[in-house]
Amino acid sequence: MSETVDAPVILSNEPGSFAWGVLTERHPALIQRVRDAFPYGPEQRRALDALLKESTEGAIEPLRQDAPDHDQWNAWGRDYLGRSWLDVPFLWSESYFYRKLLEAVGYFEAGPWQGIDPFRPFKQAELRTEEAEAELAALDLLALKPVDDQAQALLHGSLWGNRADLGFRMVSGNNGESSSDTPLVADDSEVLWSLLPAGRPNTVCLVADNAGRELVPDLLLIDHLLGHQHAERVVLHVKPYPYYVSDATTSDVIECLRHLKQADGVAGVVGTRLWAAVGRGRLTVRAHAFSCAPLPYAEMPDDLRQEFADATLTIMKGDLNYRRLVGDHLWPATASFAKRTEYFPGPVAALRTLKSDVIVGLDKRTEELLVAAHDQRWRTSGTHALIQVR
Ligand SMILES: O=P(O)(O)OC[C@@]1(O)O[C@H](CO)[C@@H](O)[C@@H]1O
């Protein structure tokens, strides 16, 4: 099979497949959770029920005529509206589901529910778990270690933080604990550090994934990059609106910074430093509309392309960003990461735990060992992780 031409686009219509499970099990469970988490009135409850019915039994319907992005989604969905949710590309249907969930709860509509993040209670609870507290307390000990060890630990903290994804944990039963003793299936961390020599005017774009227990370690890594002159400036890309359950928005960044700032010990010092870095423009938060587009990064608009082109390194966090980076296709696992990302306008690194079928850049031996030990579950179970750089 020619890796660049023929790898099939992932759909959700194969019973038992990962994508099928997301649409038929994960999404209904999420609707129920959101319904239970807020005292929604009859209008929102009816709309949530309608979304459940539509997404499990019906055909894909357009957004409300008065939705601000109605025309945009109609254009993106030209080939998909009216079809079964299971029969269209998984990346598109999953992204559209989150957009429709916001419509159901009145997120964009003038009125009392406007701007209320339906996932906020779950994100908030995340920050206050015992494990999250322990992770912050561990910074006091880490600060005593050699700087290189700190750097590697913070990189791994950010990487494994990606396992703390609420959508994933709702169904897998995974408790979000780190598997950081599992060897990475690909590890280009040396290349990553070599791209960020200290003392140069480097700009790093970090394209965030989840809030809470992923965003906190991302911020800790950013503080290290700034503090040890690996970056003069960091641009933190977040979602312009709630998405994929726990994806970070600007509000989540503020919440995490406040949380850090109020913590004891080193965590509190880091929080104060990051707060000041935002004030000085060394850390910028960016919420580009394309971050919530149902499209691969290969189709990014020119302004975003220019931003990534200008960066010394772009770090893509998480599974969804990985799917968008390499394309949501069933590539052979040994397909080249460099080739899949050659369109990207600058150096790019992926930090991701494996939570969907997409994977490239493995060597044959690694793939064989993974298949022998775990059948195909290693691709989606979140027990494995990678750092890939081009
Ligand atoms: O991007 P993230 O948070 O790492 O992962 C998102 C995720 O949990 O959601 C999708 C299924 O709902 C999959 O792409 C992936 O497993």
The ligand as an SDF file (V2000), in Angstrom:
LIG
                    3D

 16 16  0  0  0  0  0  0  0  0999 V2000
   -6.9280   14.8160   22.2810 O   0  0  0  0  0  0  0  0  0  0  0  0
   -6.9520   13.9790   23.5000 P   0  0  0  0  0  0  0  0  0  0  0  0
   -7.6270   14.6470   24.6490 O   0  0  0  0  0  0  0  0  0  0  0  0
   -5.6240   13.4110   23.8520 O   0  0  0  0  0  0  0  0  0  0  0  0
   -7.7950   12.7050   23.1800 O   0  0  0  0  0  0  0  0  0  0  0  0
   -9.0550   12.8320   22.6750 C   0  0  0  0  0  0  0  0  0  0  0  0
   -9.7070   11.5010   22.6770 C   0  0  0  0  0  0  0  0  0  0  0  0
   -9.8230   10.9410   23.9580 O   0  0  0  0  0  0  0  0  0  0  0  0
  -10.9390   11.7780   22.1880 O   0  0  0  0  0  0  0  0  0  0  0  0
  -11.1550   11.0690   21.0320 C   0  0  0  0  0  0  0  0  0  0  0  0
  -12.1950   10.0820   21.3220 C   0  0  0  0  0  0  0  0  0  0  0  0
  -13.2360   10.7080   21.9640 O   0  0  0  0  0  0  0  0  0  0  0  0
   -9.8810   10.4340   20.5830 C   0  0  0  0  0  0  0  0  0  0  0  0
   -9.3100   11.1840   19.6020 O   0  0  0  0  0  0  0  0  0  0  0  0
   -9.0010   10.5270   21.7630 C   0  0  0  0  0  0  0  0  0  0  0  0
   -8.8900    9.2670   22.2820 O   0  0  0  0  0  0  0  0  0  0  0  0
  1  2  2  0
  2  3  1  0
  2  4  1  0
  2  5  1  0
  5  6  1  0
  6  7  1  0
  7  8  1  0
  7  9  1  0
  7 15  1  0
  9 10  1  0
 10 11  1  0
 10 13  1  0
 11 12  1  0
 13 14  1  0
 13 15  1  0
 15 16  1  0
M  END
$$$$
